[in-house]
Amino acid sequence: MTPLNVPPPPDNVTVTVNGAPMQLPKGKNLLQALLDVGHYIPHYCYHPRLSVAGNCRLCLIELEGRPKPEIACNMVVADGLKIRTDSELVDSCRKGMMEFLLINHPLDCPICDRGGECMLQRYSVEYGWGTARTIDPRRRFHKPQFDPLIDIERNRCIMCTRCVRFCDEIAGEHVMGVFGHGNRNYIGTYGNGPVSNPFSGNVIDICPVGCLTSKPFRFKARVWELRQTNTTTRTCNGAVTAWTRAGKLYRVTPPTRRRHGAYTIDEDTDEFISNEARFGTHYANHDDRLTTPMIAAGDGAQMTTSWKSALEAAARALRNAGRGEACFLAGERSTNEEFYLLGRLARGLCRAGHIDWRMRFTSEAAARAAGDALRASDGDLDLLARGAYGATLMIHADLLGTAPDIALRIKEAARAGKTRLALLDARVDEFFGRFADPVYLEQPEALATAVNNLAAALEHGRDEAHAPADGAPLFNHLAQHEQGLIVLGLDAAGGALNPALVPAALRLVQALGAGWQFLAVTAARNARGAVAAGAQSDRLPTGPVTDPEALRSTSELYGAPLEAPEETPAAPELLRRAAAGQFKVLFLHRCDELVHHPQRELIEQALAATETVIAVDIFPSWITRHADIVLPGSLFYENDGTMTDIDGTLQRMSRGDRPRGDAQEEWRILESIAVLMSAARRHKSAQSIFGDLLKAWNAPTLFRLDDLLLDPPSLLPQTNHVLLSRRTRPNFKLILAERGAQPPAQAAPAAGGGLRLLWNMHSQGPDHLGSRSSEFDALHPQPRLELNPADAAALGLADGDWVRLAGGEVYLPVIQLERAIGPLPDEALYQEEAVETPA
């Protein structure tokens, strides 16, 4: 991969702080620059990712040559500044401001959920008077109930307006505001409605006092009583901290950092997490957890059994299956280590190449194209933070619905002016729309043709004369930048557009040159890990299955001889073969996506036609009820291992509690089956498996799982696998970037006349795990249909009307997308799918 040119470091200037000269970046926010070098200045309203408000006045400093103290948050570093942060005047100002902030604050710390994390408590001790000098009654506000997940105590509010600015600037919705006048100012929402955006829960973390707290966590526990486990969820990209006690999950927050002598939530964090990660993980406490192995007892019944009996039955069924008679379907939420062990079990011990993870795609061609796109991804999104991308083009990528964490990163880069954003889609993405220019709309089946036309024009040259007639603004947007990022969505309509769109997008990246990178995005949590760890039919941990060297090196890792398979069917084809009775054993590992799969009838046929079905899961479903052997697994804070974000970052999954009942970590289950099948190489820990993966990925040096949570001893050299230091957590970037010459595919013509349905599964829609979280129920988006106004008028429909989709009793409201930035193309219909499938 050709390294991109990053901007040079900023010029440093000399600033004198408390009599000591130091070098600080010129033009940087003064408060942030001082915080970065260890000069802590108290502050409430300032946040590094938000605009400056200057409300709290607590960051006052003394500046030589100025007649009065200045607020550091509203100043920039300049040469020759002489600053005092520890003078008597500064100390007096801080005490005065703290007294003002506490005048109306209630003395309810013993019952406040922010206790132990409250910056008002800490600052009142460190910078306050210690005693109150007022006896007047304190101001009181009515307590509203405007949000099902966020609780507000207006009496505690210090009017820092962090929550208002977060919703406006980062979440992208003007939903919160300051109401009232003078002493009666208060924070509220317009129309007293909920804070309805996918990142609303972050206002809880950035609130420096106890005004905004989590309703699910309200009055449940004190933070110092809970165990913190730095881990990652099985649903969203990025790291989180799970707060537990006695195996029960109480809350999920962004990763905690060491602040003020303890690990706690950083109120200045910029590691925002989605509501799905924060509230959608409370399925962990549901009562119907699978805790004991079960086997079939005849007549469709199941009975509990011991682990020894269940594992021996599973190993016996796999051993009795002939070559090619066992099929392994790996759920997209499995860890890298589990993917690796499944590949060894399938290829090395069962001598079957029938293993795949791409169940969310409804056709063989769509699944294969998705695999090609993921193998070709660079995805080094850290470059966005450094401003190395001149432009970003998003092609048919419903990022907010599929990967909200990635969507926020890209939107923030565009908002900060670090990249110029353009959209090429079948509908306007409102989350990105106000930051994108140009926005180019096409019919769904014509998107691939539009991308191919852009690529063909760029292959002839970057002059405006080569621009296609109907895409000149988009051509010019791409042609004038030597560096950029192409983002391609893979999930719409079960990947129906992938066979044509993926080759076209890869051709476009090739035409743009070495400075452009490519990122394929899917809601599949660990899709990148599945490809890299060898849980894909055409891929080994060390390379393609057709590569003799990859076969040899993987054989050494597995401790078993491997042969190149005659064919490499993907998951959709494997399901069809299973339904036709071609397999004796069907091994379903954490296949959550099958529970609400649109092809349920096919899956039921596959389960009925297979002699032995083995299911590894943590909750019962209609799939586990059809299984002959059920093996209970673990939660995201009960398991050791790693997962790979869609941008290639390796995230640590940590075991903070033991699994409930007799459940076991999934890697232990797979390893136990392998041992019973006489595996030559055995693993006694997740670290041992991780070590094999690092060897397979040709990591320049080996490191331990725990190194992903601690400061790295040193930076690894620049290779395809880069260990980058971000604060205290190293990020392992797994970048395959395997791009072969692929002929452009032509988009299939639309079926004759009428509207075409383009559906998409929303990340907060139906989910095998999330549906067991009562908090997650409040996050379900309203299913809806989006129509071009001309099509709606032709059908006699208006906003808010309800329609029934032919082929199913599904009623949805109509939304006409008529915005200033453009409507849907004519004769196109878009559905956000959030309809529950019967269990």
Secondary structure, DSSP 8 states (H G I E B T S, - for coil): -----------EEEEEETTEEEEEETTSBHHHHHHHTT-----SS--TTS-----S-TTEEEETT-SS-EEGGG-B--TT-EEESSSHHHHHHHHHHHHHHHSS--S-GGG-TTTTT-HHHHHHHHHS-SS----S-----------SSEEE-GGG-----HHHHIIIIII----EEEES-GGG-EEEEGGG----STTTTHHHHH-SSSSEEETTTTTT--GGGSEEEEE--SSSSS-EEEEEETTEEEEEES--EEETTEEE--TT------HHHHTTTGGGG-TT---S-EEEEETTEEEE--HHHHHHHHHHHHHHS-TT-EEEEE-TTS-HHHHHHHHIIIIIIS----EE--TTSSSHHHHHHHHHHHHH----THHHHTT--SEEEEES--HHHH-HHHHHHHHHHHHTTSSEEEEEESS--HHHHTTEEEEEE--GGGHHHHHHHHHHHHHH-SSGGGS-TT-HHHHHHHHT-SSEEEEEE--GGGGTTHHHHHHHHHHHHHHH-TTEEEEEE-S-TTHHHHHHHT-BTTEETTEETT-HHHHHHHHHHHTS-----S----HHHHHHHHHTT--SEEEEES-GGGTT-TTHHHHHHHHHH-SEEEEEESS--HHHHT-SEEEE---TTEEEEEEE-TTSEEEEEEE-S--STT---HHHHHHHHHHHTT-SS--SSHHHHHHHHHHHTT-SS---GGGGTS--SS---SSSEEEEEETTEEEEEE-----------------SSS-EEEEEE-TTSS-TTGGG-HHHHTT----EEEE-HHHHHHHT--TT-EEE-TTS--EEEEEE---TT----TTEEEEEE------
